[in-house]
């Protein structure tokens, strides 16, 4: 790619304009939350990159009508939308298996498959730079990612059986991925409940403090009405025991993640699979956000496919993730689309802090390339959604086959160029923030 050469002052103004479009309304509603968000983003170039998908897609906008490996089909596939090296971790799927794969689908949409790959490749450059790897080592890491993605897409496209391309589980994962799965397996539902709730009068309730907010009667009524709407969006397979959905307690929460600043959310405590107190379930209702990529996709058929952003997030996750969370659904609250899902006891994110050996980094990056390919392949004509009515993996396989030699270099060049751009942007952002240049803060 080629971002126009701007002075630091000009780029700063551009960053502020993109932030205003992406965050303006939420920032005005809750500036304190954004001060926390921006301080987290100021910590490192990678943290800044994580929080600025809006800027990334602004810079990619020149490709929205085409680009290498993109045609009518490969420009219209389900994509994660915020695919960076830290958006991978563990979850328990609907069949009860612990899986390591892509997580956090808040930014998922339909668009060019290369946008996911480029966003990941640039994140590898940032992580490699932070670990003092040389440019040639970073180049090799991106090539490993591209090669693993290419190999897995081709295997699936040419008819490999599902047991030949298994998900990463306790039986198949290695290295840091296996470590994350083992950590997840050591966690318990009781441990999660103990951290969030207490037993009062022989019944479990949310414990005060810890970021929970007691609701007034009117708000509680609205949240429970939204919960009733959510139940109608669950697949029939989830509704095995009606008592599972008996509400025990409701509290408010404030969005605390880098991507959740200013977004109201609520936790609901449910009966769960049995009457036993250790099987209670916590779900959250969170206002879904407008995905950054959607501002740069003009196809009316895509935009009109979704009822609201909560619906869009859930439909996208179900398309991209095999055997998704059985509690996953959507609803509306105060006219805004909401995402509903379980607060999982078994969620462990990939920790890059102790992954420092170049060979180990390369092994992990290769696995994440395979995970990316499997995700893209899941989201096609067999996903149950009519928006992508063709075999994604065959379309991607054919597009790459047309220029095998150009695939990895495309990602390598982008990784180096945009990694450098993100490091420079991070410094510009820190100067804007510390000097009071961000409106509303």
C-alpha positions in Angstrom: 0.0 0.0 0.0 1.1 3.6 -0.2 -0.2 6.1 2.4 0.2 9.6 1.1 3.3 11.3 2.6 2.1 13.8 5.2 3.8 15.9 7.8 3.3 14.9 11.4 0.9 17.8 11.8 -1.1 16.8 8.8 -1.3 13.1 9.8 -2.3 14.2 13.3 -5.3 16.2 11.8 -6.2 13.1 9.8 -6.1 10.9 12.8 -8.3 13.3 14.8 -10.8 13.4 11.9 -11.0 9.5 11.7 -11.3 9.4 15.5 -14.2 11.9 15.4 -16.1 9.7 12.9 -15.4 6.5 14.7 -15.6 7.6 18.4 -17.2 11.0 18.4 -20.6 10.2 19.8 -19.4 7.7 22.3 -16.6 9.9 23.5 -19.0 12.8 24.0 -21.3 10.5 26.1 -18.5 9.1 28.3 -15.2 11.0 28.0 -13.8 9.3 31.2 -14.0 5.9 29.5 -12.1 7.2 26.5 -9.4 8.7 28.7 -8.8 5.2 30.0 -9.0 3.7 26.5 -6.5 6.2 25.1 -4.1 5.7 28.0 -4.1 2.0 27.3 -3.5 2.8 23.6 -0.6 5.1 24.5 1.3 2.3 26.2 2.8 0.9 23.0 2.5 1.0 19.2 0.8 -2.4 19.3 -1.8 -1.2 21.8 -2.4 1.8 19.6 -2.8 -0.4 16.5 -5.3 -2.7 18.4 -7.5 0.3 19.2 -7.4 1.9 15.8 -9.0 -0.4 13.2 -10.9 2.7 12.1 -7.6 4.3 11.0 -6.4 1.1 9.4 -9.4 0.9 7.1 -9.3 4.6 6.4 -5.8 3.9 5.0 -6.9 0.9 3.1 -9.9 2.7 1.6 -8.1 3.2 -1.7 -8.4 -0.6 -2.3 -12.1 -0.8 -1.8 -12.7 -1.2 -5.5 -10.0 -3.8 -6.2 -6.5 -4.9 -5.4 -4.3 -8.0 -5.9 -6.1 -11.4 -5.4 -9.5 -9.6 -5.2 -12.4 -10.3 -7.6 -16.2 -10.3 -7.3 -16.1 -13.2 -4.9 -12.9 -12.8 -2.9 -13.9 -9.2 -2.2 -17.2 -10.4 -0.6 -16.4 -13.0 2.1 -17.0 -13.0 5.8 -14.0 -11.5 7.5 -13.0 -11.0 11.1 -12.4 -7.3 10.6 -9.8 -6.9 13.5 -7.5 -9.8 12.9 -4.3 -9.1 14.9 -1.9 -11.4 16.7 -3.7 -10.9 20.1 -7.2 -11.7 18.9 -6.8 -15.4 19.4 -7.6 -17.5 22.4 -9.6 -20.4 23.9 -13.3 -21.0 24.1 -15.5 -24.0 24.8 -17.6 -24.8 21.7 -21.2 -25.9 21.6 -20.1 -29.6 21.6 -18.2 -29.2 24.9 -14.7 -29.2 23.3 -12.0 -26.6 24.3 -10.9 -24.9 21.1 -8.0 -22.5 20.4 -9.0 -20.1 17.5 -9.8 -16.6 16.6 -11.9 -14.7 19.1 -13.6 -11.3 19.5 -15.9 -10.8 16.5 -17.1 -7.3 17.3 -15.6 -6.0 14.0 -16.7 -8.9 11.7 -18.3 -8.0 8.4 -18.2 -9.0 4.7 -15.3 -7.7 2.7 -12.0 -8.5 0.9 -10.2 -11.5 2.5 -6.9 -9.8 2.1 -7.9 -7.1 4.6 -7.8 -9.7 7.4 -4.4 -11.0 6.2 -2.9 -7.5 5.9 -4.1 -6.5 9.4 -2.6 -9.6 10.9 0.7 -9.2 8.9 1.2 -5.6 10.2 0.6 -6.8 13.7 3.4 -9.4 13.3 5.7 -6.6 12.2 4.8 -4.6 15.3 5.3 -7.5 17.7 8.5 -8.5 15.9 9.8 -4.9 16.3 8.8 -4.8 20.0 10.9 -8.0 20.5 13.8 -6.5 18.6 13.7 -8.8 15.7 15.4 -7.7 12.5 13.6 -6.8 9.3 14.7 -10.1 7.7 13.3 -12.1 10.7 10.0 -10.2 10.4 9.9 -10.9 6.7 10.3 -14.6 7.4 7.5 -14.6 10.0 5.1 -13.0 7.5 6.2 -15.6 4.9 5.5 -18.4 7.4 2.0 -17.0 8.0 1.3 -16.6 4.3 2.6 -20.1 3.6 0.5 -21.7 6.3 -2.6 -19.8 5.3 -2.1 -20.8 1.6 -1.4 -24.5 2.5 -4.5 -24.8 4.7 -6.9 -23.0 2.2 -5.7 -25.2 -0.6 -6.1 -28.4 1.5 -9.7 -27.5 2.3 -10.5 -26.3 -1.2 -9.3 -29.5 -2.8 -11.5 -31.7 -0.6 -9.5 -32.5 2.5 -11.6 -34.2 5.1 -12.4 -32.4 8.3 -10.3 -34.8 10.3 -7.3 -33.9 8.1 -7.6 -30.2 9.1 -8.7 -30.4 12.7 -9.2 -27.4 15.0 -6.6 -26.7 17.6 -7.7 -28.8 20.6 -6.0 -30.4 23.6 -5.2 -33.3 21.3 -3.8 -31.4 18.4 -2.3 -28.1 19.6 1.4 -27.6 20.5 3.5 -25.0 22.2 1.9 -21.8 23.5 -1.5 -22.8 22.0 -1.5 -26.0 24.0 -0.4 -24.0 27.1 -3.4 -21.7 26.6 -5.8 -24.7 26.3 -4.3 -26.3 29.4 -4.7 -23.1 31.3 -8.3 -22.9 30.1 -9.0 -26.5 31.2 -7.7 -25.6 34.7 -10.4 -22.9 35.0 -13.8 -23.7 36.5 -17.3 -22.3 36.3 -17.2 -22.2 40.1 -14.1 -20.0 40.0 -15.8 -17.5 37.7 -18.9 -17.4 39.8 -16.9 -17.0 43.0 -15.2 -13.9 41.5 -18.5 -12.2 40.5 -21.2 -13.5 42.9 -22.1 -14.5 46.4 -24.8 -16.6 48.0 -27.4 -14.8 50.0 -30.5 -16.5 51.5 -29.7 -19.8 49.8 -29.6 -18.2 46.3 -26.7 -16.9 44.2 -26.6 -13.1 43.5 -24.1 -10.7 42.0 -21.7 -9.4 44.6 -21.5 -5.6 45.1 -18.4 -3.7 43.8 -15.9 -5.0 41.3 -17.3 -2.8 38.6 -20.9 -3.8 38.9 -23.6 -1.1 39.0 -26.9 -1.6 40.7 -29.9 -0.9 38.4 -33.0 1.2 39.1 -36.3 -0.5 38.6 -37.0 1.1 35.2 -33.6 0.1 33.8 -33.9 -3.4 35.2 -37.3 -3.8 33.5 -35.9 -2.7 30.1 -33.0 -5.1 30.4 -35.3 -8.0 31.3 -37.5 -7.1 28.3 -34.4 -7.1 26.1 -33.5 -10.5 27.6 -36.9 -11.9 26.5 -36.2 -10.7 23.0 -32.8 -12.4 23.0 -34.3 -15.8 23.8 -36.1 -15.7 20.5 -32.8 -15.5 18.6 -31.3 -18.6 20.1 -31.1 -21.7 17.9 -33.5 -24.5 19.0 -30.6 -26.7 20.0 -29.8 -24.2 22.8 -33.2 -24.4 24.4 -32.9 -27.8 26.0 -34.0 -26.9 29.5 -36.4 -23.9 29.9 -35.3 -23.4 33.6 -31.8 -22.7 32.3 -33.0 -19.3 31.4 -34.5 -18.3 34.8 -33.0 -14.9 35.7 -31.6 -14.7 39.2 -30.0 -11.2 39.1 -29.1 -8.3 36.8 -26.4 -5.6 37.2 -24.9 -2.9 35.0 -21.3 -2.8 33.8 -19.1 -0.3 32.1 -17.1 -1.3 29.0 -13.5 -1.8 30.1 -11.7 -3.1 27.1 -9.8 -1.1 24.5 -12.7 -1.6 22.1 -15.6 -1.2 24.5 -15.1 2.3 25.9 -18.3 4.1 26.4 -20.5 1.2 25.5 -23.1 0.3 28.2 -23.4 -3.4 29.1 -25.2 -5.6 31.6 -24.6 -8.9 33.3 -27.4 -11.4 33.9 -27.2 -14.4 36.2 -29.1 -17.4 35.0 -30.0 -20.8 36.6 -28.0 -22.8 34.1 -28.1 -26.5 33.3 -29.2 -27.7 36.8 -30.6 -26.5 40.1 -27.1 -26.7 41.6 -25.6 -23.4 42.5 -22.2 -24.2 40.9 -23.8 -24.5 37.4 -25.2 -21.0 37.2 -24.4 -19.1 34.1 -23.4 -15.4 33.6 -24.3 -13.8 30.2 -23.7 -10.2 29.1 -25.7 -7.8 27.0 -23.5 -5.3 25.3 -24.3 -2.5 22.9 -22.8 -3.6 19.6 -20.6 -1.1 17.7 -20.4 -0.1 14.1 -17.5 -2.1 12.6 -14.8 0.1 11.2 -14.6 -1.9 7.9 -18.3 -1.2 7.2 -17.6 2.5 6.6 -15.6 1.4 3.6 -17.9 -1.2 2.0 -20.6 0.4 0.0 -22.5 -2.7 -1.1 -26.2 -2.0 -0.2 -27.0 -5.7 -0.2 -24.5 -6.2 2.6 -25.6 -3.3 4.7 -29.2 -4.2 4.3 -28.7 -7.8 5.3 -28.4 -6.9 9.0 -31.2 -5.8 11.3 -28.7 -3.9 13.5 -25.2 -4.2 14.8 -26.0 -6.8 17.4 -27.6 -9.0 14.7 -24.6 -8.3 12.4 -22.1 -9.4 15.1 -23.9 -12.6 15.9 -24.5 -13.7 12.3 -20.9 -12.9 11.5 -19.6 -14.9 14.4 -21.8 -17.9 13.6 -20.6 -17.8 10.1 -16.9 -17.6 11.0 -16.8 -19.9 14.0 -17.9 -23.5 13.8 -20.0 -24.6 16.8 -20.2 -21.1 18.3 -21.2 -20.3 21.9 -24.7 -21.8 22.4 -25.6 -18.7 24.4 -24.8 -16.3 21.5 -27.7 -14.2 20.4 -28.9 -10.6 19.9 -31.5 -8.2 21.1 -32.4 -4.5 21.2 -32.3 -2.1 24.1 -33.2 1.6 23.9 -33.3 1.3 20.1 -29.7 0.0 19.8 -28.6 -3.5 18.7 -27.1 -5.6 21.4 -24.8 -8.6 21.4 -25.5 -11.3 24.0 -23.1 -14.1 24.9 -21.8 -16.0 27.9 -19.1 -14.7 30.2 -17.1 -17.8 29.6 -15.1 -19.5 32.5 -12.8 -21.0 29.9 -11.5 -18.0 28.0 -7.7 -17.6 27.9 -6.1 -15.2 25.4 -2.8 -16.0 23.7 0.0 -14.4 25.8 2.8 -13.1 23.7 4.8 -11.9 26.8 6.8 -15.1 27.1 7.0 -16.0 23.4 10.5 -14.7 22.5 12.4 -17.4 20.7 12.2 -16.8 17.0 11.6 -20.4 16.2 8.7 -20.6 18.7 7.3 -17.3 17.3 7.4 -18.7 13.8 5.6 -21.9 14.9 2.9 -19.9 16.6 2.5 -17.6 13.6 2.2 -20.6 11.3 -0.6 -22.0 13.5 -2.4 -18.7 13.4 -2.2 -18.7 9.6 -3.8 -22.1 9.6 -6.5 -20.9 12.0 -7.2 -17.9 9.8 -7.6 -20.1 6.7 -10.0 -22.4 8.6 -12.0 -19.4 9.8 -12.3 -18.0 6.2 -13.3 -21.5 4.9 -16.0 -21.9 7.5 -17.9 -18.9 6.3 -19.3 -19.8 2.9 -22.3 -21.4 1.2 -22.5 -24.0 4.0 -22.6 -21.5 6.8 -26.4 -21.1 6.6 -26.2 -17.5 5.5 -27.2 -16.4 2.0 -24.9 -13.3 1.9 -21.9 -15.4 0.7 -23.5 -18.0 -1.6 -20.3 -19.7 -2.8 -17.4 -21.7 -1.6 -15.1 -19.2 0.0 -12.0 -21.5 0.2 -12.3 -22.4 -3.5 -12.6 -18.7 -4.5 -9.6 -17.8 -2.4 -7.6 -20.8 -3.6 -8.2 -19.9 -7.2 -7.3 -16.2 -6.7 -4.0 -17.1 -5.0 -3.2 -19.8 -7.6 -3.3 -17.2 -10.3 -0.2 -15.5 -8.7 1.4 -17.9 -6.3 4.7 -16.0 -6.3 3.1 -12.7 -5.5 1.0 -13.7 -2.5 3.6 -13.7 0.3 5.5 -10.6 -1.0 2.2 -8.6 -0.9 1.8 -9.3 2.8 5.5 -8.8 3.6 5.7 -5.4 1.9 2.5 -4.3 3.6 3.7 -5.6 7.0 6.9 -3.5 6.9 5.3 -0.4 5.5 2.2 -0.3 7.7 4.2 -1.4 10.8 6.4 1.6 10.4 3.3 3.8 9.7 1.7 2.5 13.0 4.8 3.2 15.0 4.9 6.8 13.7 1.2 7.2 14.2 1.5 6.0 17.8 4.0 8.8 18.6 1.8 11.4 16.9 -1.2 10.1 18.9 0.7 10.3 22.2 1.7 13.9 21.5 -1.9 14.8 20.6 -3.2 13.2 23.7 -0.6 14.5 26.2 -0.9 18.0 24.8 -4.7 18.1 25.0 -5.3 18.1 21.3 -8.1 15.4 21.3 -11.4 17.3 21.4 -13.7 16.3 24.2 -11.0 15.1 26.6 
